[in-house]
Amino acid sequence: MGVSFQQVQKYQKGLNRIGASRLWDICKVLDVLVIYFFEGLSRGGQEDLQPALSSQAIKLAKAIDEIQNDDMNTHFLRLIRSYTKSA
């Protein structure tokens, strides 16, 4: 990634912040989505705190969104909801 050992130590200690482009590089190296580093965090300042979506949920949503047929999208949504209600 082109980061010195000293720079990594500063990131670990919180002395330096990680910029967006550096975070993107880290995600590519680790093969994770950016959301990985924010899972479990809430949207600060809101009364009804909601957890962040998991990377798996985001992948599922993107896959369904790529389907061009609206009826098929609706079908998958109903199917997923039926599984969540039975769990």
N, CA, C and O of each residue as an XYZ file, in Angstrom:
348
protein
N       0.820     -1.208      0.000
C       0.000      0.000      0.000
C       0.855      1.260      0.000
O       0.339      2.362     -0.185
N       2.129      1.107      0.202
C       2.990      2.274      0.189
C       2.928      3.085      1.474
O       3.090      4.305      1.451
N       2.692      2.414      2.592
C       2.608      3.103      3.884
C       3.746      2.596      4.758
O       3.974      1.390      4.846
N       4.449      3.499      5.393
C       5.554      3.101      6.259
C       5.026      2.496      7.559
O       3.874      2.701      7.940
N       5.891      1.754      8.215
C       5.547      1.149      9.497
C       5.153      2.228     10.512
O       4.217      2.051     11.292
N       5.876      3.336     10.487
C       5.587      4.433     11.413
C       4.198      5.016     11.154
O       3.478      5.367     12.088
N       3.832      5.115      9.870
C       2.510      5.648      9.532
C       1.417      4.713     10.037
O       0.400      5.172     10.558
N       1.618      3.412      9.887
C       0.645      2.435     10.382
C       0.480      2.583     11.886
O      -0.637      2.525     12.399
N       1.588      2.772     12.593
C       1.515      2.970     14.038
C       0.691      4.205     14.386
O      -0.082      4.184     15.343
N       0.850      5.275     13.620
C       0.076      6.493     13.869
C      -1.419      6.244     13.628
O      -2.265      6.758     14.360
N      -1.736      5.452     12.594
C      -3.138      5.092     12.346
C      -3.693      4.291     13.530
O      -4.802      4.541     14.002
N      -2.896      3.323     13.998
C      -3.333      2.465     15.101
C      -3.579      3.260     16.375
O      -4.536      2.994     17.102
N      -2.726      4.224     16.642
C      -2.847      5.019     17.861
C      -3.871      6.137     17.737
O      -4.215      6.786     18.725
N      -4.357      6.360     16.522
C      -5.323      7.431     16.315
C      -4.698      8.799     16.182
O      -5.395      9.811     16.254
N      -3.382      8.845     15.988
C      -2.700     10.130     15.830
C      -2.965     10.732     14.456
O      -3.020     11.953     14.309
N      -3.129      9.878     13.451
C      -3.461     10.315     12.091
C      -4.762      9.645     11.654
O      -5.052      8.504     12.013
N      -5.518     10.379     10.882
C      -6.752      9.814     10.336
C      -6.470      9.167      8.986
O      -5.533      9.539      8.278
N      -7.297      8.197      8.653
C      -7.173      7.539      7.358
C      -8.113      8.238      6.391
O      -9.322      8.296      6.620
N      -7.561      8.761      5.321
C      -8.367      9.443      4.308
C      -9.163      8.445      3.475
O      -8.912      7.241      3.520
N     -10.119      8.958      2.719
C     -11.004      8.116      1.921
C     -10.232      7.292      0.892
O     -10.511      6.106      0.716
N      -9.270      7.905      0.217
C      -8.522      7.165     -0.802
C      -7.662      6.075     -0.174
O      -7.509      5.001     -0.755
N      -7.100      6.336      1.000
C      -6.299      5.322      1.700
C      -7.209      4.198      2.193
O      -6.830      3.028      2.125
N      -8.396      4.531      2.686
C      -9.350      3.521      3.125
C      -9.749      2.625      1.950
O      -9.885      1.410      2.095
N      -9.932      3.249      0.784
C     -10.264      2.485     -0.422
C      -9.135      1.495     -0.756
O      -9.397      0.344     -1.105
N      -7.881      1.953     -0.647
C      -6.735      1.081     -0.905
C      -6.706     -0.097      0.071
O      -6.442     -1.233     -0.321
N      -6.977      0.186      1.329
C      -6.990     -0.858      2.355
C      -8.075     -1.889      2.037
O      -7.852     -3.092      2.174
N      -9.228     -1.422      1.619
C     -10.327     -2.330      1.282
C      -9.959     -3.233      0.117
O     -10.303     -4.415      0.112
N      -9.262     -2.682     -0.871
C      -8.841     -3.494     -2.015
C      -7.852     -4.576     -1.573
O      -7.950     -5.723     -2.008
N      -6.918     -4.216     -0.723
C      -5.918     -5.167     -0.249
C      -6.571     -6.277      0.578
O      -6.223     -7.449      0.438
N      -7.512     -5.902      1.433
C      -8.176     -6.866      2.304
C      -9.360     -7.563      1.638
O      -9.922     -8.507      2.194
N      -9.734     -7.102      0.458
C     -10.865     -7.641     -0.293
C     -12.159     -7.569      0.523
O     -12.882     -8.556      0.659
N     -12.429     -6.382      1.058
C     -13.662     -6.131      1.801
C     -14.299     -4.849      1.288
O     -13.633     -4.017      0.672
N     -15.597     -4.698      1.547
C     -16.280     -3.459      1.215
C     -15.978     -2.415      2.289
O     -15.661     -2.765      3.425
N     -16.074     -1.157      1.937
C     -15.804     -0.083      2.891
C     -16.715     -0.207      4.110
O     -16.299      0.093      5.230
N     -17.934     -0.639      3.899
C     -18.902     -0.776      4.997
C     -18.390     -1.711      6.094
O     -18.832     -1.624      7.239
N     -17.467     -2.598      5.749
C     -16.895     -3.538      6.718
C     -16.358     -2.810      7.946
O     -16.505     -3.287      9.072
N     -15.741     -1.665      7.727
C     -15.131     -0.922      8.829
C     -16.151     -0.132      9.643
O     -15.809      0.432     10.683
N     -17.393     -0.086      9.182
C     -18.416      0.695      9.861
C     -19.568     -0.155     10.380
O     -20.527      0.377     10.938
N     -19.484     -1.478     10.201
C     -20.552     -2.351     10.668
C     -20.721     -2.209     12.173
O     -19.746     -2.139     12.920
N     -21.968     -2.169     12.597
C     -22.264     -2.047     14.010
C     -22.318     -0.622     14.520
O     -22.718     -0.388     15.660
N     -21.924      0.327     13.699
C     -22.000      1.728     14.113
C     -23.386      2.273     13.807
O     -24.033      1.845     12.852
N     -23.829      3.200     14.606
C     -25.127      3.814     14.373
C     -24.944      5.143     13.659
O     -23.832      5.653     13.525
N     -26.047      5.678     13.211
C     -26.034      6.996     12.569
C     -26.155      8.025     13.690
O     -27.255      8.311     14.163
N     -25.041      8.569     14.103
C     -24.977      9.449     15.266
C     -26.012     10.553     15.280
O     -26.300     11.172     14.255
N     -26.570     10.792     16.468
C     -27.500     11.881     16.636
C     -28.957     11.502     16.434
O     -29.838     12.311     16.722
N     -29.233     10.330     15.960
C     -30.627      9.938     15.757
C     -31.128      9.207     16.986
O     -30.387      8.478     17.646
N     -32.392      9.416     17.276
C     -32.988      8.774     18.442
C     -33.133      7.272     18.254
O     -32.791      6.493     19.144
N     -33.645      6.862     17.081
C     -33.839      5.436     16.833
C     -32.591      4.916     16.112
O     -32.537      4.890     14.882
N     -31.608      4.510     16.885
C     -30.347      4.066     16.318
C     -30.545      2.758     15.560
O     -31.110      1.802     16.091
N     -30.079      2.724     14.327
C     -30.200      1.526     13.510
C     -28.805      1.053     13.135
O     -27.946      1.858     12.776
N     -28.576     -0.266     13.220
C     -27.254     -0.775     12.862
C     -27.001     -0.637     11.364
O     -27.934     -0.592     10.562
N     -25.742     -0.572     11.010
C     -25.367     -0.521      9.597
C     -25.667     -1.864      8.952
O     -25.684     -2.891      9.631
N     -25.903     -1.865      7.655
C     -26.145     -3.103      6.933
C     -24.860     -3.913      6.839
O     -23.768     -3.356      6.725
N     -25.004     -5.222      6.886
C     -23.834     -6.082      6.722
C     -23.399     -6.064      5.261
O     -24.176     -5.710      4.374
N     -22.175     -6.441      5.030
C     -21.674     -6.479      3.649
C     -22.456     -7.504      2.831
O     -22.638     -7.330      1.626
N     -22.917     -8.567      3.480
C     -23.701     -9.581      2.772
C     -25.057     -9.019      2.343
O     -25.534     -9.323      1.250
N     -25.673     -8.213      3.183
C     -26.958     -7.598      2.841
C     -26.794     -6.622      1.677
O     -27.659     -6.530      0.805
N     -25.696     -5.908      1.673
C     -25.436     -4.961      0.580
C     -25.219     -5.710     -0.727
O     -25.725     -5.293     -1.768
N     -24.472     -6.813     -0.686
C     -24.249     -7.615     -1.890
C     -25.573     -8.155     -2.427
O     -25.808     -8.152     -3.636
N     -26.440     -8.620     -1.518
C     -27.747     -9.139     -1.930
C     -28.580     -8.048     -2.581
O     -29.192     -8.273     -3.626
N     -28.609     -6.873     -1.978
C     -29.381     -5.764     -2.529
C     -28.862     -5.359     -3.904
O     -29.651     -5.084     -4.808
N     -27.554     -5.320     -4.064
C     -26.976     -4.967     -5.363
C     -27.316     -6.006     -6.415
O     -27.620     -5.660     -7.557
N     -27.267     -7.283     -6.038
C     -27.570     -8.351     -6.987
C     -29.029     -8.271     -7.449
O     -29.315     -8.423     -8.637
N     -29.934     -8.035     -6.524
C     -31.346     -7.924     -6.885
C     -31.570     -6.678     -7.735
O     -32.364     -6.699     -8.675
N     -30.880     -5.609     -7.411
C     -31.041     -4.364     -8.156
C     -30.569     -4.486     -9.610
O     -31.039     -3.755    -10.482
N     -29.651     -5.399     -9.862
C     -29.141     -5.597    -11.225
C     -30.133     -6.330    -12.126
O     -29.978     -6.327    -13.347
N     -31.146     -6.954    -11.535
C     -32.157     -7.659    -12.326
C     -33.053     -6.613    -12.998
O     -33.640     -5.765    -12.325
N     -33.148     -6.679    -14.292
C     -33.876     -5.674    -15.065
C     -35.395     -5.837    -14.981
O     -36.126     -4.866    -15.178
N     -35.870     -7.023    -14.699
C     -37.300     -7.316    -14.686
C     -37.906     -6.933    -13.332
O     -37.549     -7.516    -12.308
N     -38.825     -5.952    -13.322
C     -39.441     -5.494    -12.070
C     -40.249     -6.587    -11.385
O     -40.256     -6.676    -10.157
N     -40.929     -7.414    -12.165
C     -41.706     -8.507    -11.571
C     -40.794     -9.494    -10.848
O     -41.136     -9.997     -9.778
N     -39.639     -9.766    -11.436
C     -38.681    -10.682    -10.810
C     -38.131    -10.072     -9.526
O     -37.966    -10.777     -8.531
N     -37.844     -8.768     -9.533
C     -37.392     -8.089     -8.313
C     -38.419     -8.233     -7.194
O     -38.074     -8.538     -6.052
N     -39.682     -8.010     -7.540
C     -40.765     -8.139     -6.565
C     -40.837     -9.561     -6.034
O     -41.035     -9.778     -4.839
N     -40.676    -10.527     -6.928
C     -40.714    -11.938     -6.527
C     -39.616    -12.243     -5.507
O     -39.879    -12.877     -4.485
N     -38.380    -11.792     -5.779
C     -37.280    -12.045     -4.848
C     -37.518    -11.362     -3.508
O     -37.219    -11.934     -2.459
N     -38.047    -10.158     -3.533
C     -38.331     -9.447     -2.288
C     -39.357    -10.207     -1.452
O     -39.188    -10.356     -0.242
N     -40.409    -10.681     -2.090
C     -41.427    -11.469     -1.372
C     -40.842    -12.765     -0.830
O     -41.151    -13.172      0.290
N     -40.004    -13.404     -1.621
C     -39.372    -14.651     -1.188
C     -38.512    -14.419      0.057
O     -38.594    -15.174      1.025
N     -37.700    -13.383      0.024
C     -36.833    -13.071      1.164
C     -37.668    -12.733      2.393
O     -37.361    -13.184      3.496
N     -38.720    -11.943      2.209
C     -39.583    -11.592      3.346
C     -40.258    -12.825      3.936
O     -40.443    -12.908      5.150
N     -40.628    -13.785      3.086
C     -41.283    -15.003      3.594
C     -40.310    -15.795      4.478
O     -40.725    -16.394      5.470
N     -39.027    -15.800      4.126
C     -38.039    -16.497      4.945
C     -37.814    -15.778      6.268
O     -37.640    -16.432      7.295
N     -37.814    -14.467      6.267
C     -37.578    -13.732      7.501
C     -38.751    -13.867      8.472
O     -38.553    -13.866      9.687
N     -39.960    -13.981      7.948
C     -41.138    -14.142      8.808
C     -41.186    -15.521      9.441
O     -41.704    -15.684     10.545
N     -40.642    -16.523      8.738
C     -40.691    -17.891      9.271
C     -39.555    -18.179     10.232
O     -39.566    -19.203     10.916
N     -38.577    -17.291     10.293
C     -37.406    -17.532     11.150
C     -37.684    -17.196     12.586
O     -36.805    -17.342     13.435
